[in-house]
Amino acid sequence: MELLSKKTGLNSSLKAHDEDLSKKKTITSSIRVEINTISSSPMISETDTVILQKLTELLETKQKELERHGRSMLIISHALKFFLFW
């Protein structure tokens, strides 16, 4: 019974991580579009340069979050496989 409870908990955690990953991918994609839009403008103002810098920093932060998320998913996946085959 304890293993079933752990499996259920891992499945719930996996689902929550998948939803979080989807949201982070959407945010990251939106940031990339904004960066590309500003970068491709023929004339970039000082304000645009500041915004572009902040967006670039935000994108780097989100990419790091995605990397951490990937590591968490790997751990959960391995734990779930362990419980399934144990």
NUROFI-946010 format. One record per residue (C-alpha): x, y, z. Coordinates in steps of 0.02 Angstrom, whole numbers, padded with zeros to 5 digits. Each point is the difference from the previous one (the first is absolute). Example, Ala and Ser with C-alpha at 12.3 -4.5 7.8 and 13.67 -1.06 7.14 Angstrom:
2
u: 00615 | v: -00225 | w: 00390;
u: 00069 | v: 00172 | w: -00033;
***
This chain:
86
u: 00000 | v: 00000 | w: 00000;
u: 00143 | v: 00118 | w: 00040;
u: 00075 | v: -00027 | w: -00173;
u: -00167 | v: 00039 | w: -00082;
u: -00009 | v: 00161 | w: 00100;
u: 00176 | v: 00049 | w: -00054;
u: -00040 | v: -00043 | w: -00181;
u: -00157 | v: 00108 | w: 00007;
u: 00100 | v: 00142 | w: 00076;
u: 00133 | v: -00014 | w: -00134;
u: -00131 | v: -00001 | w: -00138;
u: -00079 | v: 00157 | w: 00073;
u: 00170 | v: 00083 | w: 00013;
u: 00039 | v: -00049 | w: -00179;
u: -00164 | v: 00075 | w: -00061;
u: 00032 | v: 00162 | w: 00096;
u: 00175 | v: 00012 | w: -00071;
u: -00066 | v: -00028 | w: -00177;
u: -00125 | v: 00142 | w: 00022;
u: 00136 | v: 00113 | w: 00070;
u: 00115 | v: -00045 | w: -00144;
u: -00134 | v: 00044 | w: -00126;
u: -00026 | v: 00171 | w: 00080;
u: 00187 | v: 00035 | w: 00006;
u: 00020 | v: -00050 | w: -00183;
u: -00141 | v: 00119 | w: -00048;
u: 00078 | v: 00143 | w: 00098;
u: 00172 | v: -00035 | w: -00074;
u: -00071 | v: -00003 | w: -00175;
u: -00088 | v: 00167 | w: 00027;
u: 00160 | v: 00078 | w: 00063;
u: 00094 | v: -00062 | w: -00153;
u: -00132 | v: 00077 | w: -00114;
u: 00015 | v: 00168 | w: 00090;
u: 00190 | v: -00005 | w: -00012;
u: -00007 | v: -00041 | w: -00186;
u: -00128 | v: 00137 | w: -00033;
u: 00104 | v: 00134 | w: 00087;
u: 00164 | v: -00063 | w: -00073;
u: -00065 | v: 00002 | w: -00177;
u: -00059 | v: 00181 | w: 00011;
u: 00100 | v: 00112 | w: -00118;
u: 00029 | v: 00129 | w: 00138;
u: 00012 | v: -00047 | w: 00182;
u: -00025 | v: 00136 | w: 00130;
u: 00087 | v: 00005 | w: 00168;
u: -00163 | v: -00057 | w: 00079;
u: -00005 | v: -00149 | w: -00120;
u: 00180 | v: -00041 | w: 00045;
u: -00043 | v: -00002 | w: 00186;
u: -00155 | v: -00105 | w: -00032;
u: 00100 | v: -00119 | w: -00109;
u: 00130 | v: -00021 | w: 00138;
u: -00134 | v: -00036 | w: 00131;
u: -00086 | v: -00124 | w: -00116;
u: 00164 | v: -00087 | w: -00034;
u: 00033 | v: -00016 | w: 00187;
u: -00177 | v: -00066 | w: 00026;
u: 00024 | v: -00125 | w: -00140;
u: 00161 | v: -00063 | w: 00079;
u: -00090 | v: -00020 | w: 00167;
u: -00142 | v: -00097 | w: -00081;
u: 00123 | v: -00112 | w: -00093;
u: 00085 | v: -00041 | w: 00166;
u: -00171 | v: -00040 | w: 00075;
u: -00034 | v: -00118 | w: -00145;
u: 00167 | v: -00086 | w: 00029;
u: -00040 | v: -00024 | w: 00185;
u: -00173 | v: -00061 | w: -00049;
u: 00078 | v: -00128 | w: -00117;
u: 00110 | v: -00067 | w: 00140;
u: -00151 | v: -00013 | w: 00117;
u: -00099 | v: -00092 | w: -00134;
u: 00144 | v: -00123 | w: -00022;
u: 00005 | v: -00037 | w: 00186;
u: -00189 | v: -00024 | w: 00009;
u: 00003 | v: -00110 | w: -00156;
u: 00136 | v: -00112 | w: 00073;
u: -00092 | v: -00013 | w: 00166;
u: -00161 | v: -00045 | w: -00089;
u: 00086 | v: -00134 | w: -00104;
u: 00077 | v: -00070 | w: 00159;
u: -00171 | v: -00016 | w: 00082;
u: -00078 | v: -00073 | w: -00157;
u: 00130 | v: -00136 | w: -00020;
u: 00030 | v: -00036 | w: 00184;
***
